[in-house]
Amino acid sequence: MFPILDKNGSVVGFGARALKEGDEPKYLNSPDTSFFNKSRILYGLCENQREIRLKREALIVEGYMDVVGLYEAGVCNAVAPMGTALTVEHCREIKTLTQKVVTVFDPDAAGISAWHRSMPIFLETGLFAKDVTLPQGLDPDEFVKKGGAEKFYELCDKAPQQVTKYLKEIADKGILGEKDRERYLQELIPILVASRRLPDKGAVLWDDVSRLLGISFDAIKKLVQESPARNTVPAPAPAPARPPVRSSAAPKKLRQRKLPLDWAFFKGALQYSENFFAFDKENWVGFLKDPELESLLVRVWDTQSSSKMLEILEELAKSQTCPEVLDVISETLLKDIGTQPSPEPQLFTEVAKRI
């Protein structure tokens, strides 16, 4: 029997596991109540929340025994759903502690299917997710008993990003026929739709899928725009009203949607300026399709200094007539330039490669 605690340490239900292999059901939980809802409760979250905060990462495993076995071996930042698929509510709970997760499911068909299904949910909720591939035949509990906590954490550190791993799985299939390309595109649509909430990352993902399946970027963009959102995560609250820009010029609307890679590069350059300054100008000047963004970035790059860049951005903010450009500049000015923590530091480099 396993007492199930909520995040505050109150017992809200019980779980049980069959003692004999083959007995059904293998796991049995208390029925849902106003206190115990399987779509919200994560086993081990109460006990492991401190370590999740310290490590800035949560490990998501399949069941109680995995959480218990890992804890006994010294891996104390794991949680598990209560016999259900991962939900948006689970992810919201995790996001109060960290923005990084690693799925560590059994290396069988059910485990592979589970992490595939979790991808759009992590994207929707803004969690950076990786996936561990365990040696065939070993679950997390068995692996840590053989290799210890240090080896287990090494495996987690080296784990690839979920979406990257999934696209590699498709690429490894070799040349795809028409039916296979259509099938994979249908499987990817929920992921592509969810990525709309992360414009910079979404631009890279759409470009990857375009290259992988041999479909134009514009066709993918149209497909995503026509696909209904899952509506499982509320849209972000509107930004506070901004004083009107002192200009009679008409705002240039929808520029970011037309050239998402240019805008991802622009945002990344301002938010990760040290990376941008180290990037040779000849590698991007002349390749951006938006001449105004390129002109602004040339001025920024020529400063070769985060402090001087701040002065340039403040100057640009006073004269900028495009609301979309002004939003990016304002967001950058509100942060510590060049020191932005990024759960995916290679994103700016990946965008730059595609420009």
N, C-alpha and C positions, 0 to 999 in steps of 0.2 A: 504494500500500500504506500502511496506517495501523497503526503499532504500538499495541496496546491495553494501557494500564497500569492496574494496580489502584490503590487509594487511596494505597498506600505507595510507588508509583513503580516497582514490579516489572512487567516485560513479561510478560503472561499469555496473549497471543494476538495475532492480526493480523486486520485487516479490509481488504477491497479493494473498489474501486468500478469499474464498467465504464467504459472510456474513451470508447466510442461510445454515443450515445443509441440506445436500442432493443435493445442487447445485454442478454441475460438470463443469470443474474440480475443486477440492477443492483448489488446489494451482496452480498458473500460474506464470512462470518466463519469463524474457526477453529472446529472442532467443540467442543462443551462438554467440559470436563475438570474435574478436582477444583480446578484453579486458575482456570479460565475458565468462568463460568456466566452466560449472557446475561440471565437473570432477575435477576441481582444487580449486574452490572457496568454502569457508566454511562460512556460515552465523554466524556473531558474533565474528569472529576471530580478526578483527580490534579492536573492542571495548574491548574484553576480553583477548587479548594477554598478557597484563601486569600481570593480575591476574593468568593466566596460568603459567607464569614464576615464580611468587611468590609462588604459591601452588605446583609447579612442577607436575602438573596433569591437564589434559584436560578432561572434561566431554563431551561425544558425545551423542546428543539427536536427535530426528527425524525431528523436524521442527522449523520454526520461532517462533511460539507461545511458544514452550517449552523454547527456549533461552530467549525470552522476559520475560516470567513469572518467570523463575528462577532468572534473573537479578533483577527484581523488588523486589524479596524476599531476595536478598543479595547473591545469588549464581552466581558469576560473572566469572566463568571459563568454561562456556559451549559453544559449537559450534554445528552447524547442517549442514549436506549436503543439497544441493539445490534440493531436490526432487529426488535424484539419490541414488544408492547404494554407499557405501563408496568405495573410490578408493585409489590406491597407491599414486597418486598425493596428495590427501587429507592428507594421513599419512605423506608424506614428509613435508608438510607445518606444521603439528603438531610437527613433530620431531625437527624442528628448535627452538621450545619453550620448549619441555619436552619429556621425553621418557616414560611417564606413562599416560595411558588413562583409562577411565571408560565408558563403554557403558551403557546408561540409556534409553532403548527403551520401548515403550508401552508393557504391559504384555499380548499381543494377539499373534495370530499365525504369523502375519507379523513381529512383533517386535522380536519374538524368531528366526524366519528365518533370520532376518537382522543381529543379533549378531552372529549366527552360520556362516553366510557367511563372516563375517568380520575376523574370526579367522586366516585363512591363510594369509590374507593381513597384519595383525598386526605382525605376525611371520616373514613374508618376509621383512618387513621394520624395524624390531628390536624394536618394541614398546611393552612394558609390558602392557597387557590389562586385566582388570577385567570387570565383568558384574553385574549390580544391578538387582535384582528381585523386582519389585514394587508390592504392594498389588493389587490383581485383580480388574480391573475396573478403576484404577487411572493412569493417565499419569504423567510425571514429574511435569508439571505445577500444576495439581490438588493436587498432593502429597505435594508439598512445600507450597501451600496455606493453607493446613490443618495442617501440622506438623512444618513448618518453616524451615529456612536454616540450623539450627543446627541439626535437626533430619535428614534432607536430607544428610548432610555431614557425619553423623554417618553411614547412610546406605551405602554410598560410601566407607567409611573406612573399613567396615566389608565385603564388596563385595568379593567374591572368584575370583580367576584367571579364565579367560574364559575357557581355556582348561580343567582345573580341574573340573569346573562346568559341562562342557559337558560330560566328562568321568563319572562323578557321575550320570548324567541323564541316561546314558547307563547302569551303574551298578545297578541303582534302578529298572531296568526292570526285574531283576532276571536272572534266567538261560536262556540263549539265544539258540535258535535253529540254525541249520546250515544256513538257509536263512537269519535270522536276523544278525548273525555274519558277513556274507558276505556283507549284506547291510551296516552295520555300518563301516565295513572296507573300503568299497568304499567311504563312506562319509568322512572318516578320512584321506584318501590318500592325498588330497590337503594340509591338515594340517601337515601330516608327511613329505611330500615333502618340504613344506615351512620351516619346522624346521631344514632342513639340513644347513641353514645359521647360526644356533645357535647350534654348536656341543654339548656343555655341556647340555643345556636344552633339545635338541633333544634326547640325550641318555636316559634321564629320561622319556620323553614322549613315546619313542618307548618301553621302558620297561613296562610302565603303560599299553599301548595298548596290548602288548604281554600277560600280565597277565589277562587283562580284557576279551580279545577275545579268549584266549587259543591258541594263535599262537606263534610259536617260534620267539625269537628275530632275529635270522638269516633270517627267512622267511620274516619278516617285512623289515629288512635291504635290502634284495634282491628286494622286491617289490618296495621300495622307489627308489633304484638305477636304476631300470628299468623304472620308471615313468618319463615322461618328466617334466621338470621344467616349471613353468608358464611363465618365461622370462619377468616378469613385472618389476623386479628390477635388474639393472645391477650388475654384480659380483663386489666384492670389488676390488679396484685398487691393483695391485701387490705390495708387500712390497719392499722397497729399497733393492738393491743388498747387500748381506752380504759378507765380506771377506771370502775366503775359509777356512774351518776348517782345522787346521794343523793335519791331520791324513790320513793314507792310508786306514783306514777301510772303507768298503762300507757302505753307509747310509742304515739304516733300514727303508724301505719305507712302507707307509700305515699302520703303527702300530696303529694310532689313530682310523682308520676305523675298525680294527679288534677287538679292545677292548675299545669301546667308554666310558663305565662306568669307567674303570680304569683311563682313561685320564681325564674324567670330575672330578673325585676325586682328581687327581694329580693337575690339574689347580686350583680347588677350594681351596685345601690345601695351595698352595702358595699365592694365591690372598686374601684369608680370613684367614690368619695365626692364629689370635686369636681364631677363631672358631675351627681351626684344633688342636691347642694346648690343648683346653679344651675337645677334643674328645679322650677317652681312647684308648691307643695303642692296647690293646687286642681286641678291636672291629674291627680292620681292618688288623692288621698284620696277614699274612697267608691266607687272603681272596682275595688279589689282584692276578690277573692272570699274570701280567707282573712283573717278579722278579726284573728287573732293577728299575722300578718306585718305587716298595716297598722299595728297598734298599735306594734310594735317599730320600724317605719320612721319613724313620726311622732316617736318619742323621738330617733332618730338624726338626722333632718332638723332638728329644733329646735336641735340643738347648733351647726349651721353651722360646724363646726370638726372637722378630722380628728383632732386631738389629744384633744378632748373626746369625740369619738365613740369613741375607743379606751377611754376610761374607762367609758363607757356599756356597751360590748361586754364588757369584763372583768366588770362588775357583772352583766350578763345571763347570762354564761357560768356564773356561780356558782349562779344560781337556775333556769336553763333545764331543763325536764323533757322537752322533745321532742328526741330524738337527731338528727333531721334539721336542726332549727334550730341545735342545738349544733355540728353538723359545719360548717355555713356560717360561724358566728361564729368557731369555732376556726381554720378555714382563713384567715379574714380577719386574725385576730390574729397569725398566723404570717408575714404579709406586710407590706410597707411600705404602709400604708393610703394610698389616693389616688394612688399612683404606679405602679400596675400597668401594665407594657407590654402593649398589646393589639394583635394583628395585625388586629383588626377593631373600631376604636374606636367605630363607629356602632352596634354591636350593642345597647348599653344603650338608646340613643335609639330604635332600631327596636322593642325590646321595650316601651318606655314608650308608644309610639304605639298599641300593641295592647291596653293595659290598659283 
